[in-house]
Amino acid sequence: MKSWTKKLTALLLTAGMSLSVAACNSPFRKSLTALPVSLPGCLTDQIQTDQPPKKQPDVQFTGAQTAFALALLQKTAAKDSGRNLLLSPYSVMQALAMTLNGAAGKTRSDMEQVLGGISAQELNAYLHQYRTGQPKGSEAQMLSANSVWYAKQETAIPVSEEFLKTVSGCYGAEAYQCVFNESAADDMNKWIDAKTAHMIPNMIGEISPDTWMYLLNACVFDAKWQQKYERGRITEREFHQADGSAKNVKMMFSDEKYFLKDTNARGFLKPYRGDRYAFAAILPDEDISVTDYVAALTPERLQELLSQRTEAEVTAGLPKFSAEYGTDLRNALTEMGMGDAFDGGAADFSAMTAGGQKGLYISGVQHQTRIEVDETGTKAAVATSVSVCSAAPPDQYKVTLDRPFLYCILDLETNLPVFIGILQSV
């Protein structure tokens, strides 16, 4: 491999994911539109961008996004069976789509296929519309931020202006050029901390000498329930955990009006204020583990389950819980078809560089998430780092989530899960 080969770390955070490319006590609802500190090396104002195209989400987009979300969940759950799991397909997609714009050749076509079989240009237009169309109200907000950090060292490979123009225009990415040292890591962590409302304060560790670029995406979700839980309906109940043990939890009961039904599971929707998002919970039948249930799902079946909800009375029990999760998604994405992107001898990210140099590859895809669900609502955050080194139901139902279940935060306009997880224990 040539001496200029460097690691390109594409760090994308939308509630918790970091990705790198290698060459061979604060209020949660605080505004996230500005950093609390001034960071050096910002070149955003120097990037001249045209108004990028937007494309309204349609059947092609939602089908592709659902397939990506489910494949990512299934590959990850197979590796982490029995463990609480939480992913943000929205965040991972933002991070990898930015990275896709720097790919070329077979690496580019492989990534396009994994990200839904949509061309990079069309995906940019879809995601531009989807990102800028998220709610920003005080009672329900889904905020996403992106940034690109690249090396200032004299020996560093020059970055492509066209690449910066694309990720700035389509993804609103801020651009920073800096010497990659401990101070740079601190600055990136300050950026991540601010953009995740202090839910993910530390993402970037020691920067390796061959790191060339970080692409960061940070996302935070915060919403109040449309109907807050009544104090008298929060009771002590047992939750039967995946390992067979039982634990007492605060079970929050409510009367909901949307019932979900699948061949081997039932569930409910609980809306947030603003009517754009809802918490969707799916409880497999007692003779089926949640891991086996997820493994057997298809994109079509999941989309049908989430979109064809039935209006009915549902007595719903949801445990008060919080969860954190972190993983490297490299193996999952390799199994999904992106193997060349992680191979220093096969990857082609030449479109990221000014001179079309090859030798860059993704060395890891770190993903970190956090969620808090209580009687008032839900808070969730994610950070992603890409290193570049229903049958007719009866009239009334009861769904008590007292054993492992599948859940997601559902965008009711597109029926896409922006967060999706499995709760095995509390």
C-alpha positions as CSV (number, residue, x, y, z in Angstrom):
1,M,0.0,0.0,0.0
2,K,1.3,3.5,-0.9
3,S,2.8,5.7,1.8
4,W,0.0,8.2,1.6
5,T,-2.6,5.6,2.6
6,K,-4.5,6.9,5.6
7,K,-7.4,6.0,7.7
8,L,-10.6,7.8,6.9
9,T,-12.9,7.8,9.9
10,A,-16.4,8.7,9.0
11,L,-18.1,9.5,12.3
12,L,-21.8,9.7,12.1
13,L,-23.9,10.3,15.1
14,T,-27.6,10.3,15.1
15,A,-28.0,9.0,18.7
16,G,-24.8,7.0,18.8
17,M,-22.6,5.7,15.9
18,S,-19.0,6.2,14.9
19,L,-17.3,5.0,11.7
20,S,-13.7,5.3,10.5
21,V,-12.1,4.8,7.1
22,A,-8.5,3.6,7.1
23,A,-6.0,3.9,4.4
24,C,-4.4,0.4,3.7
25,N,-27.7,17.5,34.7
26,S,-28.3,19.6,31.7
27,P,-31.8,20.0,30.4
28,F,-32.6,17.5,27.7
29,R,-34.8,19.9,25.7
30,K,-32.1,22.5,25.4
31,S,-31.8,23.8,21.8
32,L,-29.4,21.8,19.6
33,T,-29.1,24.3,16.9
34,A,-25.8,25.8,18.1
35,L,-22.7,24.6,19.9
36,P,-22.2,25.7,23.5
37,V,-18.5,26.5,22.7
38,S,-16.7,27.9,19.7
39,L,-14.6,25.3,17.9
40,P,-11.5,26.0,15.9
41,G,-10.9,25.2,12.3
42,C,-14.5,25.6,11.1
43,L,-14.6,26.1,7.3
44,T,-18.3,25.7,6.7
45,D,-18.8,29.2,5.5
46,Q,-16.2,28.7,2.8
47,I,-18.1,25.8,1.1
48,Q,-20.3,27.2,-1.7
49,T,-23.2,24.9,-2.3
50,D,-26.1,25.0,-4.7
51,Q,-29.6,24.2,-3.4
52,P,-29.6,20.4,-3.4
53,P,-32.6,18.5,-4.7
54,K,-35.2,17.0,-2.4
55,K,-37.4,14.0,-3.0
56,Q,-40.5,13.2,-0.9
57,P,-40.4,9.7,0.8
58,D,-42.4,7.2,-1.3
59,V,-42.9,3.5,-1.5
60,Q,-39.5,2.9,-3.0
61,F,-37.8,4.8,-0.1
62,T,-39.8,3.4,2.7
63,G,-39.4,-0.2,1.4
64,A,-35.7,0.2,1.1
65,Q,-35.3,1.8,4.5
66,T,-37.4,-0.9,6.2
67,A,-35.3,-3.6,4.6
68,F,-32.1,-1.9,5.7
69,A,-33.4,-1.4,9.3
70,L,-34.5,-5.1,9.6
71,A,-31.4,-6.5,8.1
72,L,-29.2,-4.5,10.4
73,L,-31.3,-5.5,13.4
74,Q,-31.3,-9.2,12.5
75,K,-27.5,-9.4,11.9
76,T,-26.8,-7.6,15.1
77,A,-29.3,-9.5,17.2
78,A,-27.8,-12.8,16.0
79,K,-24.5,-11.8,17.4
80,D,-25.8,-10.2,20.7
81,S,-28.6,-12.7,21.5
82,G,-29.9,-12.2,25.1
83,R,-28.6,-8.7,25.4
84,N,-30.6,-5.5,25.4
85,L,-30.1,-4.0,21.9
86,L,-30.9,-0.6,20.5
87,L,-30.0,0.7,17.0
88,S,-30.9,3.8,15.1
89,P,-31.3,2.9,11.4
90,Y,-31.8,6.6,10.7
91,S,-28.4,7.4,12.2
92,V,-26.6,4.6,10.5
93,M,-28.1,5.5,7.2
94,Q,-27.1,9.2,7.5
95,A,-23.6,8.2,8.3
96,L,-23.1,5.6,5.6
97,A,-24.9,7.8,3.0
98,M,-22.4,10.6,3.6
99,T,-19.6,8.0,3.2
100,L,-21.2,6.6,0.1
101,N,-20.6,10.0,-1.7
102,G,-16.9,9.4,-1.4
103,A,-17.0,5.8,-2.8
104,A,-16.3,4.8,-6.4
105,G,-16.5,1.7,-8.5
106,K,-17.6,-1.6,-7.0
107,T,-17.4,-0.1,-3.5
108,R,-20.0,2.5,-4.5
109,S,-22.3,0.0,-6.1
110,D,-22.0,-2.5,-3.2
111,M,-22.9,0.3,-0.7
112,E,-25.8,1.5,-2.8
113,Q,-27.2,-2.0,-2.8
114,V,-26.8,-2.4,1.0
115,L,-28.4,1.0,1.6
116,G,-31.5,0.0,-0.3
117,G,-30.7,-0.4,-4.0
118,I,-31.1,3.4,-4.6
119,S,-28.4,5.5,-6.4
120,A,-26.3,7.8,-4.3
121,Q,-27.8,10.9,-6.0
122,E,-31.4,9.7,-5.4
123,L,-30.6,8.7,-1.8
124,N,-29.2,12.1,-1.2
125,A,-32.4,13.7,-2.3
126,Y,-34.6,11.4,-0.2
127,L,-32.5,11.9,2.9
128,H,-32.2,15.6,2.5
129,Q,-36.0,15.9,2.5
130,Y,-36.4,13.4,5.4
131,R,-33.8,15.1,7.6
132,T,-35.1,18.6,7.0
133,G,-38.7,17.6,7.5
134,Q,-38.3,16.3,11.0
135,P,-40.4,18.0,13.8
136,K,-38.6,20.6,15.9
137,G,-41.4,21.6,18.3
138,S,-41.0,21.8,22.1
139,E,-43.2,18.7,22.8
140,A,-41.7,16.4,20.1
141,Q,-38.4,16.8,18.3
142,M,-36.1,14.7,16.2
143,L,-32.9,16.7,15.6
144,S,-30.0,15.5,13.4
145,A,-26.6,17.1,12.8
146,N,-23.6,16.1,10.6
147,S,-20.0,17.2,10.4
148,V,-16.8,16.4,8.6
149,W,-13.4,16.7,10.2
150,Y,-10.3,16.2,8.1
151,A,-6.5,16.2,8.7
152,K,-4.5,19.5,8.4
153,Q,-1.1,17.7,8.4
154,E,1.2,18.6,5.5
155,T,1.3,15.0,4.4
156,A,-2.4,14.6,4.4
157,I,-4.3,13.7,1.3
158,P,-6.2,16.7,-0.1
159,V,-10.0,16.3,0.3
160,S,-12.3,16.6,-2.7
161,E,-14.1,20.0,-2.8
162,E,-17.0,18.3,-4.6
163,F,-17.3,15.7,-1.8
164,L,-17.5,18.5,0.8
165,K,-20.0,20.4,-1.3
166,T,-22.3,17.3,-1.5
167,V,-22.3,16.4,2.2
168,S,-22.6,20.1,3.2
169,G,-25.5,20.7,0.8
170,C,-27.5,17.4,1.2
171,Y,-26.7,16.6,4.8
172,G,-26.0,20.1,6.3
173,A,-22.6,18.9,7.3
174,E,-20.3,21.3,9.1
175,A,-16.6,21.2,8.0
176,Y,-13.5,21.3,10.2
177,Q,-9.9,21.1,9.3
178,C,-7.5,20.4,12.2
179,V,-4.4,18.6,13.4
180,F,-5.5,15.2,14.6
181,N,-4.3,15.2,18.2
182,E,-5.8,15.1,21.7
183,S,-7.2,18.6,21.3
184,A,-9.0,17.6,18.1
185,A,-10.6,14.5,19.9
186,D,-11.8,16.8,22.7
187,D,-13.3,19.2,20.1
188,M,-15.2,16.4,18.4
189,N,-16.4,15.1,21.7
190,K,-17.7,18.6,22.6
191,W,-19.6,18.6,19.3
192,I,-21.1,15.2,19.8
193,D,-22.0,16.0,23.4
194,A,-23.8,19.2,22.3
195,K,-25.6,17.6,19.4
196,T,-26.9,14.6,21.5
197,A,-28.1,16.9,24.3
198,H,-25.3,15.6,26.6
199,M,-26.6,12.0,26.4
200,I,-23.4,10.8,24.6
201,P,-20.6,12.9,26.1
202,N,-17.6,10.8,24.9
203,M,-17.3,9.1,21.6
204,I,-13.9,9.8,20.2
205,G,-10.9,8.2,21.9
206,E,-7.2,8.4,21.0
207,I,-6.8,9.2,17.3
208,S,-4.5,6.8,15.5
209,P,-1.7,8.3,13.3
210,D,-3.2,7.1,10.0
211,T,-6.6,8.7,10.6
212,W,-7.5,11.0,7.7
213,M,-11.2,12.0,8.2
214,Y,-14.1,11.8,10.6
215,L,-17.7,12.2,9.4
216,L,-20.0,12.7,12.3
217,N,-23.7,12.5,12.5
218,A,-25.5,13.1,15.8
219,C,-29.2,12.7,16.4
220,V,-31.5,13.2,19.4
221,F,-35.2,12.3,19.9
222,D,-37.3,13.9,22.7
223,A,-41.1,13.7,22.9
224,K,-43.8,13.7,25.5
225,W,-46.6,11.2,25.5
226,Q,-49.9,12.4,24.0
227,Q,-51.6,11.0,27.1
228,K,-49.3,11.0,30.2
229,Y,-49.5,8.0,32.5
230,E,-51.7,8.4,35.5
231,R,-49.9,7.9,38.8
232,G,-52.5,5.5,40.0
233,R,-52.0,3.2,37.1
234,I,-48.2,2.7,37.7
235,T,-47.8,-0.5,39.7
236,E,-45.1,-3.0,40.7
237,R,-45.0,-6.0,38.4
238,E,-42.7,-8.8,37.5
239,F,-40.7,-8.6,34.2
240,H,-39.7,-12.1,33.1
241,Q,-36.2,-11.6,31.7
242,A,-34.5,-13.5,28.8
243,D,-32.3,-15.5,31.2
244,G,-35.3,-16.9,33.0
245,S,-35.1,-14.7,36.1
246,A,-37.8,-12.2,37.2
247,K,-37.3,-8.6,38.3
248,N,-39.8,-6.2,39.8
249,V,-40.4,-3.2,37.6
250,K,-42.7,-0.1,37.5
251,M,-45.3,-1.2,35.0
252,M,-47.1,1.7,33.4
253,F,-50.7,0.9,32.3
254,S,-52.8,2.9,29.9
255,D,-55.7,2.6,27.5
256,E,-54.5,2.8,23.9
257,K,-56.5,2.8,20.7
258,Y,-54.1,1.2,18.1
259,F,-53.6,-2.6,18.2
260,L,-50.9,-4.4,16.3
261,K,-51.3,-8.1,15.3
262,D,-49.0,-10.5,13.6
263,T,-49.1,-14.3,13.2
264,N,-46.9,-14.9,16.3
265,A,-47.2,-11.6,18.1
266,R,-49.4,-8.7,19.2
267,G,-48.7,-5.2,20.3
268,F,-49.8,-1.6,20.4
269,L,-48.9,2.0,19.5
270,K,-48.7,4.8,22.0
271,P,-48.5,8.2,20.3
272,Y,-46.4,11.1,21.3
273,R,-47.6,14.7,21.2
274,G,-47.7,16.3,17.7
275,D,-49.0,13.0,16.1
276,R,-45.8,12.5,14.1
277,Y,-44.2,9.7,16.2
278,A,-45.4,6.8,18.3
279,F,-43.8,4.1,20.5
280,A,-44.5,0.7,18.9
281,A,-44.2,-2.4,21.1
282,I,-44.5,-5.9,19.7
283,L,-44.8,-8.9,22.2
284,P,-44.1,-12.3,20.7
285,D,-46.3,-15.3,21.8
286,E,-45.0,-17.0,25.0
287,D,-43.7,-20.0,23.1
288,I,-41.5,-17.8,20.9
289,S,-38.4,-15.9,22.0
290,V,-38.1,-12.3,20.8
291,T,-34.7,-13.3,19.2
292,D,-36.4,-16.1,17.1
293,Y,-39.3,-13.8,16.3
294,V,-37.0,-11.1,14.9
295,A,-34.9,-13.6,13.0
296,A,-38.1,-14.8,11.1
297,L,-39.4,-11.3,10.2
298,T,-39.3,-10.1,6.6
299,P,-39.3,-6.5,5.5
300,E,-42.8,-6.9,4.0
301,R,-44.1,-8.5,7.2
302,L,-42.6,-5.8,9.4
303,Q,-44.0,-3.0,7.2
304,E,-47.4,-4.5,7.2
305,L,-47.4,-5.0,11.0
306,L,-46.4,-1.3,11.6
307,S,-48.6,0.2,8.9
308,Q,-51.8,-1.8,9.1
309,R,-52.7,-1.0,12.7
310,T,-56.3,-1.6,13.9
311,E,-58.3,0.9,15.9
312,A,-59.4,-1.0,19.0
313,E,-59.3,-0.7,22.8
314,V,-56.0,-2.0,24.2
315,T,-55.1,-2.2,27.9
316,A,-51.4,-1.7,27.5
317,G,-48.6,-2.3,30.1
318,L,-45.2,-0.7,29.4
319,P,-42.3,-1.1,31.9
320,K,-40.4,2.1,32.8
321,F,-36.9,1.4,31.5
322,S,-33.6,2.9,30.3
323,A,-31.1,1.2,28.1
324,E,-27.7,1.8,26.5
325,Y,-26.0,-0.1,23.7
326,G,-22.8,0.0,21.8
327,T,-21.4,-2.2,19.1
328,D,-19.2,-2.3,16.0
329,L,-21.4,-2.8,13.0
330,R,-18.6,-3.9,10.7
331,N,-19.4,-7.6,10.7
332,A,-23.2,-7.0,10.3
333,L,-22.6,-4.7,7.3
334,T,-20.1,-7.1,5.8
335,E,-22.7,-9.9,5.9
336,M,-25.2,-7.5,4.3
337,G,-22.8,-7.1,1.3
338,M,-20.4,-4.3,2.1
339,G,-17.3,-6.4,2.6
340,D,-15.1,-4.6,0.0
341,A,-15.6,-1.3,1.9
342,F,-13.6,-2.8,4.8
343,D,-10.9,-4.4,2.7
344,G,-7.8,-2.1,2.2
345,G,-7.0,-3.9,-1.0
346,A,-10.5,-3.8,-2.5
347,A,-12.1,-0.6,-1.2
348,D,-12.4,2.5,-3.4
349,F,-13.1,5.8,-1.7
350,S,-11.2,7.8,-4.2
351,A,-14.1,10.2,-4.7
352,M,-13.3,11.6,-1.2
353,T,-9.9,12.9,-2.4
354,A,-9.0,15.8,-4.6
355,G,-6.6,13.6,-6.7
356,G,-8.7,10.5,-6.9
357,Q,-6.3,8.5,-4.7
358,K,-7.2,5.0,-3.6
359,G,-6.1,3.1,-0.5
360,L,-8.8,4.3,1.9
361,Y,-11.1,1.8,3.6
362,I,-13.5,1.6,6.4
363,S,-11.8,0.2,9.5
364,G,-14.8,0.1,11.8
365,V,-18.4,1.2,12.3
366,Q,-19.0,2.0,16.0
367,H,-22.6,2.6,17.1
368,Q,-23.7,3.9,20.5
369,T,-27.3,4.5,21.6
370,R,-29.2,5.5,24.8
371,I,-32.9,5.6,25.6
372,E,-35.0,6.6,28.6
373,V,-38.7,5.7,28.7
374,D,-40.8,6.9,31.7
375,E,-44.3,8.2,32.6
376,T,-43.8,11.6,30.8
377,G,-42.3,10.5,27.5
378,T,-39.1,9.2,25.7
379,K,-35.6,10.6,25.3
380,A,-33.2,8.8,22.9
381,A,-29.8,9.7,21.4
382,V,-27.4,7.9,19.0
383,A,-23.9,8.4,17.6
384,T,-22.4,6.6,14.7
385,S,-18.7,6.6,13.7
386,V,-17.6,5.4,10.3
387,S,-13.8,5.0,10.3
388,V,-12.3,5.6,6.8
389,C,-9.1,3.7,8.8
390,S,-53.7,-8.9,10.7
391,A,-57.0,-11.1,11.0
392,A,-60.0,-9.2,12.3
393,P,-59.4,-8.6,16.0
394,P,-61.8,-8.9,18.8
395,D,-63.2,-5.7,20.3
396,Q,-60.7,-5.4,23.2
397,Y,-57.1,-6.4,23.8
398,K,-54.6,-6.5,26.6
399,V,-50.9,-6.4,26.0
400,T,-48.6,-6.4,29.1
401,L,-44.9,-6.2,28.2
402,D,-43.8,-8.4,31.1
403,R,-41.3,-10.4,29.1
404,P,-38.7,-9.6,26.3
405,F,-40.2,-7.6,23.5
406,L,-39.4,-5.8,20.3
407,Y,-40.0,-2.0,20.2
408,C,-39.3,1.0,18.1
409,I,-39.9,4.7,17.8
410,L,-42.1,4.9,14.7
411,D,-42.4,7.8,12.2
412,L,-46.2,7.7,11.6
413,E,-45.9,9.5,8.2
414,T,-43.5,7.0,6.7
415,N,-44.0,4.0,9.1
416,L,-40.2,3.9,9.4
417,P,-38.5,3.0,12.7
418,V,-36.0,5.7,13.6
419,F,-35.0,3.7,16.6
420,I,-35.5,-0.1,16.9
421,G,-34.6,-2.3,19.8
422,I,-35.1,-5.5,21.8
423,L,-35.6,-5.4,25.6
424,Q,-34.4,-8.7,27.1
425,S,-34.0,-7.5,30.7
426,V,-34.7,-4.4,32.8
